[in-house]
């Protein structure tokens, strides 16, 4: 499945969660990330759709204004934390996570945030502007995953 493009994955006749898993797998492999999660941003909370990597995170749903996902949603911009021990907003996902990047996924109109892409690394200082640009491109390419929500 790794050879499929995002559009080929999204056009398949599969359940949304299955498509999200394939998308998360593709992003994790391409970016060489330890873990990738795709989240829905709802009126009051952020909930996981699917993930790729170790396992489900410690928190699969949390208030919309909490954690690094919440910061990305509230600020409407990518958040990079290269040392999670120095960030009070970090919500424990996995005990060996050292760095995290969250990229918001905007609705078709470009104003409302409908989801996030969350990538994690087991090394400090793992993420750069290059990762931000890559994941922001991914967010645009897979935005239709949130249209059917």
N, C-alpha and C positions, 0 to 999 in steps of 0.2 A: 504493500500500500504506500510505502514511502515515496515511490516514484510518481504518484498522482499529484497533480497541482491542487491548490486550494479550491479553485473553481470546480475541478472534477470531483473532489470530495463533497463539496457543498451541493452539487447537482445530483448526487446519488440518491436513490430512493431508500433512505435509511432514517431511523429516528434521530432527532436532534442531538441527543446525548451521544450516540454512536459517531455522528459527524464531528462533534466537539472533541471526542477522544482521538479521532484520526488527526484533527487539526492540532491538538495539543502534542501528539506524538511527533508530527512533522516539525513543529516549531522547536520542540526540545532537541530533536536530532540535529536540525539545521544549526541551531545556536549552541549546541553542545552544553545545554543546561542540565543541572541535576534534576530539576522538577519544573513543570509548567502546569498552571491551572487556568481554566477559563471560567469566569464568573458572570452571573447576571447581577445587574444593579437594579434593584426594585425601589419602590417608594421609600421604604424604611430600612431595608436590609440588603446585604450583598450575599449571594448564595452561589456555591460552586455548581457548575454544569458538569464538568469533567476535568480530569487531570492526567498527566503522564509523568511517570517517574516512580519513586518509591511506593507511595500509597496515598490514601486519602489524607488530607491535612487534619490537624487537631481540631480546627474550627472549620466547619463546612458552611456556616452561616454566621453573620455577625452584623451589628448595627451599621448602617450606611456611612456613619461618620467616624467609624473606628478603624484602627490599623492603618497600614500603608495603603491598602486598597481604598479605604475611606478618604485618606489624604489625596490620592490621585483623583478620586471622584469629586471631592469638594473643590480642589484647585483646578480641575479640568486639565491636568497636565501629567506627563510622565514623572514618576518618582523613582529615583535611584538611591538606594542606601547600601553603601559598600562595607559597612560594619554595623550589623544589626544590634550589637551590644551597646552602641552609642545612640540609639534612637528609641525614644520612649513610646513611640506609636507602634513599634513592631509587636505584632501578635504572634506568639510562638506557633509555628507550623511544624517544624521538625527541629530536633535538638541540635543537629549538625549544620543547619543553615547559617551561613556567614554573611551573605549578600543577597539582596532582593531588588528586583525592578518590577514596577507596576505600570502598565500602559493602559490608558482609558480607551474604550471603543465607543465611538460616537455614533448616534443614530444617523439615518440618511441625511437629515437636514444639517447635521454638523454641530448642533448646539447641545442636545441632550446626550448624556452618557448612559448607554444601555448595558455596558459590560466592561470587564477588564481582562487583560492578559497579565498573569503573574508568573515571573520566572525567578528561580532561586538557584543559588550556587553554594557549594560547600567550602569556597575559598573567599577570603576578604578581597575587596577591590576587584571583583570579578566583572563589573559592568561599566561600560563606557558609553559615550555618545553614539558609537557605532551600534551597540546593542539597542539603544533607544530608537535609533533610526530604523533598524531592522524590525523591531517589534511594532513600531508605529506603522510601518508598511504592512506588516502582517495584519494588524488591526483593521486597516482599510480593506485589505483583500478578503478578510473573513467576516466583515461586518454583516453580511446577509444572514449569518448564523443567528443573529439577534432579531432580525426582521420577523421571523416566524414566532417569536416569543410573545 
